[in-house]
Amino acid sequence: MSFIEQIVLTITREGLMLVIIISGIPILLSMAVGVLVSVFQAATQIQEQTLTFVPKLIIVFGSILLLGYWMLGQLIRFTGGLFELLPQISTGGG
């Protein structure tokens, strides 16, 4: 495997992991709230659709508001690493 192929695979792997980590936090929090609301609905037999949507929406926006600075920092770190690799990629690793 050539140097360029290794770099492309490494960048792809790191990028996918970054996407999973950054998007995973709000998704997991939304899932947890969804389960709690579903248990509440099953216990009280209230079947209102907005009762599941609004808490999830609040949790997702709240997590992005609280963790947005960290998420942006991770994206900037990844992008900075890409820019540092550009000279190596353009010369073919030599």
C-alpha positions in Angstrom: 0.0 0.0 0.0 1.4 3.4 -1.0 2.0 6.3 1.3 -1.0 8.3 -0.2 -3.3 5.3 0.3 -2.3 5.0 3.9 -2.9 8.7 4.5 -6.3 8.6 2.8 -7.4 5.6 4.9 -6.1 7.2 8.1 -7.9 10.5 7.4 -11.1 8.6 6.5 -11.0 6.5 9.6 -10.3 9.5 11.9 -13.1 11.5 10.1 -15.7 8.8 10.5 -14.8 8.4 14.2 -15.1 12.1 14.7 -18.5 12.1 13.1 -19.6 9.2 15.3 -18.3 10.8 18.5 -19.7 14.3 17.8 -23.1 13.2 16.6 -23.3 10.3 19.0 -23.7 12.4 22.1 -26.9 14.2 21.1 -28.3 11.0 19.6 -27.7 8.9 22.7 -29.1 11.6 24.9 -32.2 11.8 22.7 -32.6 8.1 22.8 -32.4 8.1 26.6 -35.1 10.8 26.8 -37.2 8.9 24.3 -37.1 5.8 26.4 -38.0 7.7 29.6 -40.9 9.5 27.9 -42.1 6.2 26.4 -42.1 4.6 29.9 -44.0 7.6 31.2 -46.5 7.3 28.4 -47.0 3.6 28.9 -47.5 4.1 32.7 -50.0 7.0 32.3 -51.5 5.9 28.9 -51.0 9.4 27.5 -50.4 9.0 23.8 -49.6 12.5 22.7 -47.1 12.7 19.9 -45.7 16.1 20.9 -44.9 14.7 24.3 -42.1 12.6 22.7 -40.9 15.2 20.2 -40.5 18.3 22.4 -38.3 16.8 25.1 -36.0 15.2 22.5 -35.7 18.5 20.7 -34.9 20.3 23.9 -32.3 17.8 24.9 -30.6 17.8 21.4 -30.4 21.6 21.2 -29.3 21.8 24.9 -26.5 19.2 24.3 -25.3 21.1 21.3 -25.5 24.4 23.2 -23.5 22.9 26.1 -21.0 20.8 24.1 -20.8 23.0 21.0 -17.5 24.6 22.0 -15.9 21.2 22.5 -17.4 19.8 19.2 -16.1 22.8 17.3 -12.7 22.4 18.9 -12.6 18.8 17.7 -13.5 19.8 14.2 -10.9 22.5 14.1 -8.2 20.1 15.4 -9.1 17.6 12.7 -9.1 20.3 10.0 -5.8 21.6 11.2 -4.3 18.1 11.0 -5.5 17.9 7.4 -3.9 21.2 6.5 -0.6 20.0 8.1 -0.7 16.9 5.9 -1.3 18.8 2.6 2.4 19.3 1.9 3.2 15.6 2.4 0.3 14.6 0.2 1.1 17.0 -2.6 4.7 15.8 -2.8 3.7 12.1 -2.7 5.2 11.5 0.7 8.7 12.4 -0.3 
